[in-house]
Amino acid sequence: MIFPYAAETDRDWEFTQERAWAVYSLLAILLLVHLAVARLPEERQVDVIYRFGAVRCALHAYSLITCAFLHGGWLHLIGNGYFLWIYGVTLEKLLGGGRFLLLYAAGAIVSMLVHFATLSPFVMDIPTIGASGAISAVLGAFFVLLPTARLRCAVVFFLRPILGSLPAWAVLGIWFLGQLYQSLDPQAASASVAFWAHVAGFAAGAGLGTLLDSLRVRRRRHHEEASHHFLDEAWQAFTAGNLTRAATCHARFLDESPEAAHRDSPLLAGLLAWHHDHDANRAAQGLLRAFKRAGNALDHVRQLSVYMQMRRHLPPDSIPPFAHRDGAAAAIACGQPALGVEAAGAALGEGLDERSREQTLARSEAALRHKLGLADAADGVRALLDRHFPGHDLRRAAAGQPPA
């Protein structure tokens, strides 16, 4: 069995919001509803489940939604809440809270309708409850929109947990195939688990998630076109030294295109935070965000430019070691070997584990010597390796392998 416990993606520069308010609100509501129902006498609990759960032979339109807020026990609630938290937080940050809630509600409705269409006539008077269909839609949207996200997982194999990292498409694909296999079982129509609801919710989430994401991208492009001149004016004012006008134009740009705050102008935001607002923390956040975005886009020139701005404006202890490491790679790629050697040396500071530091230097040495043919610079990096990692194996270190 596979149990993911964290999701990581390199598309955080595309996020439309910082906090997943919709997911945490849903989790709080699910918990409060379950606590409220659990406090009722047993006969009242049954009455609530029949009134607000989805019963095929006495279906009310509202019950297609309300049934997703009721659960059959703590394990049922914890399992659904766990999946909603693992996948929903990242997905909501990408889509936005409003679109996420629309996806969640549509998944609940579609999954229930398909479940009733496949339900055995012998259990049509039994209420269906649980958020599984809605959460399956979240999984389906995650599968199509963030397939390369890395999921940190605990894989239980012969009762022994093995920690590792797997791509989201593999984990969710295995889950979906398992649900589809179970739903094709002739006994599934009368089973206590609504497998067809899971399959339908996943498919609905994949389709609707694709549509909502395309609408998000179109809306972003529209705002970019409408507000582009404000960003141009802000940069022109900044380069001319008019910080007040630059800050005003940048604020208007963000007002016109709120989603662009963390995506389109992190470099200017960081520079203005430093020069105009004198806020070192916001300056560091903006410059690091711009640095990561350039790295994700494999834009070495821009990444090196942002790295130089970081070194110029930020205190040395506020620049994380990974920025020096990636800055060294960008400098080497841009034909700046001296700067690459200096950045590689700075990457040896606290924060990177020993193998990462050795690997950084080994790869820098290999790039300088074999790709750029800069023997002197390569010798400088080799000297750093010899000093910090005596007896190293250069080839194994460059490949990220442990010493023999």
C-alpha positions in Angstrom: 0.0 0.0 0.0 1.1 3.5 -0.7 0.6 6.4 1.8 1.6 9.8 0.5 2.4 12.3 3.2 3.6 15.4 1.3 3.3 16.9 -2.2 6.0 18.9 -3.8 5.8 20.7 -7.2 8.1 23.0 -9.2 5.0 24.9 -10.5 4.6 27.0 -7.3 5.3 30.1 -9.4 2.0 29.5 -11.1 0.0 29.4 -7.9 -2.8 31.9 -7.8 -3.0 32.2 -3.9 -0.7 31.5 -1.0 -3.1 29.8 1.5 -5.6 27.0 0.9 -8.5 28.6 2.7 -11.1 26.5 1.0 -9.5 23.2 1.9 -9.0 24.1 5.5 -12.6 25.4 5.7 -13.9 22.2 4.3 -11.9 20.2 6.8 -13.2 22.3 9.6 -16.8 21.9 8.5 -16.5 18.1 8.0 -15.1 17.8 11.5 -17.7 20.1 13.1 -20.6 18.3 11.4 -19.3 14.9 12.5 -18.9 16.1 16.1 -22.4 17.5 16.1 -24.0 14.4 14.7 -22.0 12.1 17.0 -23.4 14.0 20.1 -27.0 13.2 19.1 -28.9 10.1 20.4 -28.6 7.1 18.1 -32.2 7.4 16.8 -31.6 11.1 15.9 -28.3 10.2 14.1 -30.2 7.7 12.0 -32.8 10.4 11.2 -30.1 12.9 10.2 -28.4 10.3 7.9 -31.7 9.5 6.2 -32.7 13.1 5.9 -29.4 14.6 4.6 -27.8 11.5 3.1 -28.6 10.5 -0.5 -31.3 7.8 -0.7 -31.9 6.6 -4.3 -35.6 5.8 -3.8 -36.3 9.1 -2.1 -33.8 11.5 -3.6 -33.7 15.2 -2.9 -31.6 17.5 -4.9 -29.9 19.1 -1.8 -28.9 15.6 -0.6 -26.4 15.3 -3.5 -24.3 17.9 -1.6 -25.3 17.4 2.0 -24.4 13.7 1.9 -20.8 14.7 1.3 -20.6 16.3 4.8 -21.7 13.1 6.6 -19.5 10.2 7.5 -20.1 6.8 8.9 -17.3 6.9 11.6 -14.0 8.4 12.6 -12.0 6.2 10.2 -14.3 7.2 7.3 -13.8 10.9 8.2 -10.1 10.7 8.8 -9.5 8.8 5.5 -11.4 11.4 3.4 -9.9 14.3 5.3 -6.4 12.9 4.8 -6.8 12.7 1.0 -8.4 16.1 0.8 -5.5 17.6 2.7 -2.7 15.9 0.8 -3.9 16.7 -2.7 -6.3 19.6 -2.1 -3.9 22.1 -0.6 -1.6 22.2 -3.6 -4.5 22.0 -6.1 -6.3 24.9 -4.5 -3.2 27.1 -4.6 -3.0 26.4 -8.3 -6.7 26.8 -9.3 -7.8 29.3 -6.7 -10.4 28.8 -3.9 -13.5 29.5 -5.9 -12.6 27.2 -8.7 -11.6 24.5 -6.2 -15.0 24.7 -4.5 -16.7 24.4 -7.9 -14.7 21.3 -8.7 -15.4 19.8 -5.3 -19.2 20.4 -5.6 -19.4 19.1 -9.1 -17.4 16.0 -8.2 -19.9 15.3 -5.3 -22.9 15.6 -7.6 -21.6 13.7 -10.6 -20.2 10.8 -8.4 -23.6 10.4 -6.7 -25.5 10.4 -9.9 -23.3 7.7 -11.4 -23.4 5.8 -8.2 -27.2 5.7 -8.3 -27.2 4.7 -11.9 -25.1 1.6 -11.0 -26.7 0.8 -7.7 -28.3 -2.5 -7.1 -32.2 -2.4 -6.7 -31.8 -4.2 -3.4 -30.0 -1.3 -1.6 -31.9 1.7 -3.1 -33.4 2.5 0.3 -30.0 2.7 2.1 -28.5 6.3 2.3 -25.2 7.0 0.8 -22.9 9.3 2.8 -19.3 10.5 2.6 -17.1 13.0 0.7 -15.3 10.3 -1.3 -16.8 11.3 -4.6 -15.9 14.9 -4.2 -12.4 14.1 -3.1 -12.0 11.7 -6.0 -12.6 14.7 -8.2 -9.8 16.5 -6.5 -7.6 13.5 -7.2 -8.6 13.5 -10.8 -7.8 17.1 -11.3 -4.5 16.7 -9.5 -3.7 13.8 -11.9 -4.1 15.9 -15.1 -2.9 19.3 -13.8 0.1 18.3 -11.6 1.2 14.9 -13.0 4.9 15.5 -12.3 4.5 16.6 -8.8 6.6 14.5 -6.4 4.7 12.7 -3.6 6.7 11.7 -0.6 5.3 8.3 0.3 5.5 5.5 2.8 5.2 2.3 0.8 4.2 -0.6 3.1 5.7 -3.8 1.7 5.4 -7.0 3.8 4.5 -4.9 6.9 7.7 -2.8 6.4 7.3 0.9 5.5 9.7 2.1 2.9 10.0 5.9 2.5 10.5 7.3 -1.0 9.3 9.8 -3.6 7.0 9.0 -6.5 5.4 11.0 -9.3 1.8 11.9 -8.8 0.7 10.3 -12.0 2.0 6.9 -10.8 0.4 7.1 -7.4 -2.9 8.3 -8.6 -2.9 6.1 -11.6 -2.5 3.0 -9.4 -5.3 4.3 -7.1 -7.7 4.8 -10.1 -7.0 1.5 -11.6 -7.6 -0.2 -8.3 -11.0 1.6 -8.0 -11.9 0.7 -11.6 -11.1 -2.9 -11.0 -13.2 -3.0 -7.9 -16.1 -1.3 -9.6 -16.2 -3.9 -12.4 -16.7 -6.6 -9.7 -20.3 -7.8 -9.9 -20.5 -7.6 -6.2 -19.6 -3.9 -6.2 -23.2 -2.8 -6.9 -24.2 -4.0 -3.4 -20.9 -3.3 -1.6 -20.6 -0.8 1.2 -18.0 1.2 -0.7 -19.2 3.3 -3.7 -16.5 2.3 -6.2 -18.3 3.7 -9.2 -18.7 7.0 -7.3 -14.9 7.1 -7.0 -14.3 6.3 -10.7 -16.9 8.9 -11.8 -15.6 11.6 -9.4 -12.1 11.0 -10.7 -13.1 11.3 -14.3 -15.3 14.3 -13.7 -12.4 16.0 -11.8 -10.0 15.3 -14.6 -12.3 16.8 -17.2 -13.5 19.8 -15.1 -10.0 20.4 -13.7 -8.7 20.7 -17.3 -11.5 23.2 -18.2 -11.0 25.3 -15.1 -7.3 25.4 -15.5 -7.6 26.6 -19.1 -10.0 29.3 -18.0 -7.5 30.3 -15.3 -4.7 30.6 -17.9 -7.0 32.6 -20.3 -7.9 35.0 -17.5 -4.3 35.4 -16.5 -3.3 36.2 -20.1 -6.2 38.7 -20.3 -5.0 40.5 -17.2 -1.4 40.4 -18.4 -2.4 42.2 -21.6 -4.6 44.7 -19.7 -2.0 45.6 -17.1 1.3 45.1 -19.0 1.9 48.8 -19.5 1.8 49.5 -15.7 4.5 46.9 -15.2 6.6 48.5 -18.0 6.2 52.0 -16.4 7.2 50.6 -13.0 10.4 49.2 -14.4 11.2 52.4 -16.3 10.6 54.4 -13.2 12.8 52.1 -11.1 15.7 52.2 -13.6 15.4 56.0 -13.6 15.6 56.1 -9.8 12.0 57.3 -9.3 11.1 54.8 -6.6 7.8 56.4 -5.6 6.5 56.3 -9.1 7.8 52.8 -9.5 6.0 51.6 -6.4 2.8 53.4 -7.5 2.8 51.8 -11.0 3.6 48.4 -9.5 0.7 48.7 -7.1 -1.6 49.5 -10.0 -0.3 46.5 -11.9 -1.1 44.3 -9.0 -4.6 45.8 -8.6 -5.3 45.1 -12.3 -3.9 41.6 -12.1 -4.0 40.3 -8.5 -2.8 36.8 -9.5 0.4 38.3 -10.8 1.8 39.2 -7.4 3.8 36.0 -7.1 4.2 35.1 -10.7 5.0 38.1 -13.0 6.9 40.6 -11.0 8.6 38.9 -8.0 12.0 40.5 -9.0 10.6 44.1 -9.1 8.6 43.4 -5.9 11.7 42.3 -4.1 13.8 45.3 -5.3 11.0 47.7 -4.4 10.7 46.1 -1.0 14.4 46.7 -0.4 14.9 50.2 -1.8 11.4 51.8 -1.3 9.9 50.0 1.7 13.2 49.0 3.4 11.6 45.6 4.2 14.4 43.0 4.1 12.1 40.0 4.6 9.8 40.9 1.7 12.8 41.7 -0.4 14.3 38.3 0.2 11.0 36.5 -0.5 10.5 38.4 -3.8 14.1 37.8 -5.0 14.0 34.1 -4.1 10.7 33.7 -5.8 12.1 35.3 -9.0 15.2 33.1 -8.7 13.2 29.9 -8.5 10.9 30.9 -11.3 13.9 31.6 -13.6 15.4 28.2 -12.6 12.1 26.4 -13.3 12.1 28.0 -16.8 15.7 27.0 -17.3 16.5 30.7 -18.0 20.1 30.8 -16.9 20.7 34.4 -17.9 17.7 35.6 -15.9 18.6 33.3 -13.0 22.1 34.7 -12.9 20.8 38.2 -13.1 18.5 37.6 -10.1 21.4 35.9 -8.2 23.6 38.9 -8.6 20.7 41.1 -7.3 20.5 38.9 -4.3 24.2 39.1 -3.6 24.1 42.9 -4.0 21.0 43.7 -1.9 20.5 40.9 0.7 22.6 40.2 3.8 24.8 37.1 3.2 23.1 35.0 5.9 19.7 35.5 4.2 20.8 33.9 1.0 20.1 30.1 1.3 22.9 27.7 0.2 20.7 26.3 -2.6 20.7 29.7 -4.2 24.5 29.8 -4.3 24.5 26.2 -5.7 22.1 27.0 -8.5 23.7 30.4 -9.0 27.0 28.6 -9.6 25.4 26.4 -12.2 23.8 29.4 -13.9 27.1 31.4 -13.9 28.9 28.4 -15.5 26.2 28.0 -18.1 26.5 31.7 -18.9 30.3 31.6 -19.3 31.2 33.3 -16.0 33.6 30.7 -14.5 35.1 33.0 -11.9 31.7 33.8 -10.5 30.7 30.2 -10.7 33.7 29.2 -8.6 32.9 31.9 -6.1 29.3 30.9 -5.9 30.2 27.2 -5.6 32.5 28.1 -2.6 29.6 30.0 -1.0 27.4 27.0 -1.4 29.6 25.1 1.0 28.1 27.0 3.9 25.6 25.6 6.3 22.4 24.3 5.0 23.4 21.8 2.4 24.2 18.3 3.5 27.7 16.9 2.8 26.8 14.9 -0.3 24.9 17.9 -1.9 27.9 20.1 -1.3 30.3 17.6 -2.8 28.0 17.0 -5.7 27.7 20.7 -6.4 31.4 21.1 -6.6 32.0 18.0 -8.7 29.4 19.0 -11.3 30.7 22.5 -11.5 34.2 21.1 -12.1 32.9 18.8 -14.8 31.0 21.6 -16.6 34.0 23.9 -16.5 36.5 21.3 -17.7 34.5 19.3 -20.3 31.7 21.7 -21.5 33.5 25.0 -21.5 37.1 23.9 -21.7 38.1 26.3 -18.8 40.9 24.3 -17.2 42.1 27.1 -14.8 38.6 27.6 -13.4 38.1 23.8 -13.2 41.3 23.5 -11.3 40.0 26.1 -8.8 36.9 24.1 -8.1 39.0 20.9 -7.9 41.1 22.6 -5.2 37.9 23.4 -3.2 36.9 19.7 -3.5 40.3 18.5 -2.4 40.3 20.9 0.6 36.7 20.1 1.8 36.4 16.5 0.7 39.8 14.8 0.8 39.9 11.5 -1.0 36.8 12.2 -3.0 35.8 10.2 -6.1 35.0 12.9 -8.6 33.0 10.7 -11.0 30.8 9.2 -8.3 30.3 12.6 -6.6 29.2 14.2 -9.9 26.7 11.4 -10.4 25.3 11.9 -6.8 26.5 8.5 -5.7 27.9 7.7 -2.2 31.6 7.0 -1.9 32.6 3.5 -2.8 
